[in-house]
């Protein structure tokens, strides 16, 4: 298994929907697999970020549930912390003021 940073780098190269589904699974705790796109689920399964639980009750069809794995939780937490850090840095940057047009006083009347 590659180291954690290499795993994150590989995961960030995957389509956007993959991280969106990981977010949904982590935030909700579990999801019904039939409600999700199978391609991103396959990618998440390949990285061992989700686990599947298949259940069957008598005289009922099988149901497949998707749960986050401990590695999936760790990846999600790392990405969330990084997103919060970037948002905080952007919020601290001074906003550029718009350039004044002409020489006007505070009321907007030309001098």
C-alpha positions in Angstrom: 0.0 0.0 0.0 1.4 3.4 -0.9 2.1 6.0 1.8 -0.8 8.3 2.8 0.4 11.3 0.8 0.8 9.3 -2.3 -2.7 7.9 -1.7 -4.1 11.4 -1.4 -2.3 12.5 -4.6 -3.8 9.6 -6.5 -7.3 10.2 -5.2 -7.2 13.9 -6.1 -6.5 12.8 -9.7 -9.8 10.9 -9.8 -13.0 12.5 -11.1 -14.8 15.0 -8.9 -17.7 12.7 -8.2 -15.5 10.3 -6.2 -14.8 12.8 -3.5 -18.4 13.9 -3.4 -19.6 10.3 -2.8 -16.9 9.9 -0.1 -18.2 13.0 1.5 -21.8 11.8 1.4 -20.9 8.4 2.9 -18.8 9.9 5.7 -21.3 12.5 6.6 -24.3 10.2 6.7 -22.5 7.1 8.1 -23.9 4.7 5.5 -25.8 4.9 2.2 -27.7 2.4 0.1 -25.4 1.4 -2.7 -28.2 1.4 -5.3 -28.7 5.2 -4.7 -25.1 5.9 -5.8 -23.2 5.9 -9.1 -21.4 2.6 -9.4 -18.2 3.9 -11.1 -17.1 6.2 -8.2 -18.0 3.5 -5.7 -15.7 1.1 -7.5 -12.9 3.6 -7.4 -13.5 4.2 -3.6 -13.5 0.5 -3.1 -10.2 0.1 -4.9 -8.6 2.6 -2.5 -10.2 0.8 0.5 -12.1 4.0 1.5 -15.5 2.3 1.7 -16.8 -1.1 2.8 -19.9 -2.9 1.5 -22.4 -4.7 3.7 -24.8 -7.0 1.9 -28.0 -8.0 3.8 -30.9 -10.2 2.9 -34.1 -10.8 4.9 -36.4 -13.7 4.2 -38.5 -13.2 1.1 -36.9 -9.8 0.4 -34.3 -8.7 -2.2 -30.7 -8.3 -1.2 -29.6 -4.8 -0.1 -26.1 -3.4 -0.3 -25.0 -0.7 2.1 -21.9 1.4 1.8 -19.9 2.4 5.0 -16.7 4.5 5.3 -13.6 2.6 6.4 -11.2 4.0 9.0 -8.9 5.0 6.1 -11.8 6.7 4.4 -12.6 8.7 7.5 -8.9 9.7 7.8 -8.8 10.8 4.1 -12.0 12.8 4.5 -10.8 14.5 7.7 -7.5 15.5 6.0 -9.2 16.9 3.0 -11.7 18.8 5.2 -8.9 20.3 7.3 -7.0 21.4 4.2 -10.1 23.0 2.7 -10.8 24.9 6.0 -7.2 26.1 6.1 -7.4 27.4 2.5 -10.7 29.1 3.2 -9.2 30.8 6.3 -6.1 32.0 4.4 -8.4 33.4 1.7 -10.5 35.2 4.3 -7.5 36.8 5.9 -6.2 38.3 2.6 -7.0 42.0 2.3 -9.7 42.7 -0.2 -8.7 45.0 -3.0 -10.6 48.3 -2.9 -12.2 49.4 -6.1 -10.5 52.3 -7.8 -12.1 55.7 -7.5 -13.3 57.3 -10.7 -12.4 60.9 -10.8 -11.8 63.2 -7.9 -15.0 63.0 -5.8 -15.6 63.7 -2.1 -17.6 61.3 0.1 -21.0 62.5 -1.1 -20.0 61.7 -4.7 -20.0 65.3 -5.9 -17.2 66.4 -8.0 -14.9 69.0 -6.6 
